[in-house]
Amino acid sequence: MTRVLVVDDDFMVARIHRGFVERVDGFEVVGTARTGAEALDLVGSLRPDLVLLDLYLPDAFGLDVVTRLRAAGETCDVLVITAAKEADAVRAAVRQGVVGYLLKPFAYADLEQRLLTYAAERARDLGDDLTQAEIDAAFTSAQPVGRGPVAVLPKGLSAETAESVEGALRAADETLSATECAEVVGISRVSARRYLEHFVSTGQAEVKLRYGSTGRPERRYGRL
C-alpha cells in the first residue's frame, strides 16, 4: 500500500481529498494536516510515501514546507494540489522535484489518474547495474515541464501517439479540446482525452474549463 498524508487547511476539502485517495486501489490515507508545522510533524511520525500538499497554508507556503522536509532528510514524494496557477509557482514546484501539480477544483478521475501514474513509476525496479538507455529512460520519466512526452506511459498509451498529441498541443494557438485534438491526430476523442489528461498529470499541460450557456463546461488543454 502507498501511504498518503493529506495537507490542506480546509477541513472539508481535506476530507474530500481523503475520500478520493481511499477510492484508489493500493492507496491509504494515514493522516491529515491543516498547517505546515503539523505536516512536518506528521511526516516525521507517520512516514508517508506521498504527501498531497496544498500551497496556501495558514503558517507557510507549501513549497517552503517541501524545502524543510528535504532539509530534515525526509524522502517522501510530494504531489501539489492547489489553486495557484502562477508560472513561478509551477516552476518552483518542478525545481523542488514534486511528482505532480493538480489545480483545484478537480474531479475524482483527475486525481485517480495521477495516483495511478505515480504508483506505476514507484513500482518500476531499476535494478543495480543499468545501461545508458535505462538511465536515460529513468531521467526522462521524471522530466520537467516542456520537454515532450514522458518515456514511461500508463498502460494502453503508446509513445508514438503521445508524441503526436504533444505536437498538436504545441501547434495549438492557445488551447484545444479532446475532440479537436482527436481530429488533428486521427484518433478517437476518448483516446485523445486520455493522452491529454496524462500530460496534465505530468505537468506538461494544463486544463481550463470553458463555460457555455448550458450543459457541462468544456475541458480545454494547453501547454504550460
C-alpha positions in Angstrom: 0.0 0.0 0.0 1.1 3.6 -0.7 0.8 5.6 2.5 -0.6 9.1 1.9 -0.7 12.2 4.0 -3.3 14.9 3.0 -2.3 18.5 3.8 -5.0 21.2 3.4 -6.1 24.0 5.7 -9.8 23.5 4.8 -11.2 20.6 6.8 -14.0 19.8 4.3 -11.6 19.9 1.3 -9.1 17.6 3.2 -12.0 15.2 3.9 -13.0 15.1 0.2 -9.4 14.5 -0.9 -9.1 11.7 1.7 -12.2 10.1 0.3 -10.8 10.4 -3.3 -7.5 8.8 -2.3 -9.1 5.9 -0.5 -11.2 5.0 -3.6 -8.0 4.2 -5.5 -6.7 0.7 -5.1 -3.3 0.5 -3.4 -3.5 3.8 -1.6 -4.4 4.5 2.0 -4.5 7.8 3.9 -2.5 7.7 7.1 -3.2 11.2 8.3 -4.3 14.7 7.6 -2.7 18.1 8.4 -4.0 21.6 8.3 -0.8 23.6 8.7 2.8 23.4 7.5 4.0 22.7 11.0 1.6 19.9 11.5 2.6 18.4 8.1 6.3 18.4 9.2 5.4 16.7 12.5 3.2 14.1 10.8 5.7 13.2 8.1 8.3 12.6 10.8 6.0 10.3 12.8 3.9 8.6 10.2 6.5 8.2 7.4 4.1 8.6 4.4 5.2 7.6 0.9 3.3 10.5 -0.7 2.1 13.9 0.6 -0.8 15.7 -1.1 0.2 19.3 -0.4 -1.8 22.5 -0.7 0.4 25.5 -1.3 -1.7 28.1 0.6 -1.4 27.1 4.3 -2.0 29.4 7.2 1.5 29.3 8.6 3.7 28.6 5.5 3.8 28.4 1.7 3.6 24.8 0.7 6.9 24.7 -1.2 8.7 26.1 1.8 7.4 23.1 3.6 9.0 20.9 1.0 12.3 22.6 1.5 12.1 22.0 5.2 11.2 18.3 4.6 14.3 17.8 2.5 16.5 19.7 5.0 15.2 17.3 7.6 16.2 14.3 5.4 12.6 13.3 4.6 12.4 11.5 1.3 8.6 11.2 0.8 7.2 12.3 -2.6 5.0 15.4 -2.9 2.0 15.9 -5.2 0.9 19.6 -5.1 -2.8 20.2 -5.0 -3.6 23.9 -5.2 -5.4 26.8 -6.8 -2.1 28.6 -7.6 -1.8 28.9 -11.4 1.2 31.3 -11.4 4.0 30.1 -13.7 6.5 31.0 -10.9 4.8 28.5 -8.5 4.8 25.8 -11.2 8.5 26.3 -12.0 9.4 26.3 -8.3 7.5 23.1 -7.8 9.4 21.5 -10.7 12.7 22.6 -9.2 11.6 21.0 -5.9 11.0 17.7 -7.6 7.3 17.3 -7.0 5.7 14.4 -8.8 2.7 16.3 -10.0 0.8 19.6 -9.9 -3.0 19.4 -9.8 -5.2 22.5 -9.9 -8.3 22.9 -7.8 -11.1 22.3 -8.3 -10.8 18.8 -9.9 -12.8 15.6 -10.3 -12.0 12.3 -8.8 -10.8 11.0 -12.1 -8.1 13.7 -12.3 -6.6 12.7 -9.0 -7.0 9.0 -9.7 -5.0 9.2 -12.9 -2.1 11.0 -11.2 -2.1 8.5 -8.4 -2.1 5.5 -10.7 0.7 7.1 -12.8 2.7 7.7 -9.6 2.1 4.1 -8.5 3.4 2.8 -11.8 6.5 4.9 -11.6 7.1 3.8 -8.0 6.7 0.1 -8.9 9.5 0.3 -11.5 12.5 -1.8 -10.5 15.7 -0.2 -11.8 17.9 -3.0 -10.6 21.6 -2.4 -9.8 23.7 -2.2 -12.9 21.9 -0.1 -15.6 22.6 0.5 -19.2 22.8 4.1 -20.5 19.4 3.6 -22.2 17.8 2.6 -18.8 19.4 5.5 -17.1 18.1 7.9 -19.8 14.6 6.4 -19.5 14.6 6.9 -15.7 15.5 10.6 -16.1 13.1 11.2 -19.0 10.2 9.7 -17.0 10.6 12.4 -14.4 11.4 15.3 -16.8 10.1 18.8 -16.0 7.6 20.9 -18.0 8.2 21.5 -21.6 10.4 18.5 -22.7 7.9 16.4 -24.6 6.1 13.2 -23.6 7.5 11.0 -20.8 9.2 7.7 -21.8 7.1 5.6 -19.4 3.4 5.9 -20.2 0.4 4.4 -18.5 -0.8 1.1 -19.8 -2.6 1.4 -23.1 -0.8 4.6 -24.2 1.8 4.5 -26.9 4.9 6.7 -27.3 4.2 7.4 -30.9 0.6 8.7 -30.3 1.8 10.6 -27.3 4.3 12.4 -29.5 1.5 13.2 -32.0 -0.8 14.6 -29.2 2.1 16.6 -27.8 2.7 18.0 -31.2 -1.0 19.0 -31.5 -0.8 20.8 -28.2 2.4 22.6 -29.2 0.8 23.7 -32.5 -2.4 25.0 -31.0 -2.8 28.8 -30.9 -4.0 28.7 -27.3 -6.0 25.6 -26.2 -7.7 22.7 -27.8 -10.4 20.3 -26.7 -10.1 16.5 -26.8 -12.4 16.5 -29.9 -10.2 19.0 -31.7 -7.1 17.0 -30.7 -8.6 13.8 -31.9 -9.3 15.3 -35.3 -5.8 16.6 -35.7 -4.1 13.3 -34.6 -6.6 10.9 -36.1 -7.7 9.0 -33.0 -10.9 8.8 -31.0 -12.0 11.6 -28.7 -11.7 9.2 -25.7 -8.2 8.3 -26.6 -7.2 11.9 -27.1 -8.5 12.8 -23.7 -6.5 10.0 -22.1 -3.3 11.4 -23.6 -4.2 15.0 -22.8 -5.0 14.1 -19.2 -1.7 12.2 -18.9 0.1 15.4 -20.0 -1.8 17.3 -17.3 -0.8 14.8 -14.7 2.9 15.0 -15.6 2.9 18.8 -15.6 3.3 19.2 -19.3 -0.1 20.7 -19.9 -2.8 22.5 -18.1 -6.6 22.2 -18.4 -9.1 25.1 -18.4 -12.8 25.0 -18.2 -14.8 26.9 -20.8 -18.4 27.5 -19.7 -21.2 27.8 -22.1 -24.8 28.9 -21.7 -26.0 25.4 -20.9 -24.6 21.9 -20.1 -21.2 20.9 -18.6 -18.2 23.1 -19.1 -15.8 22.1 -21.9 -12.3 20.9 -20.8 -9.6 22.6 -22.9 -5.9 21.8 -22.9 -2.8 23.9 -23.4 0.9 23.8 -22.8 2.3 25.4 -19.7 
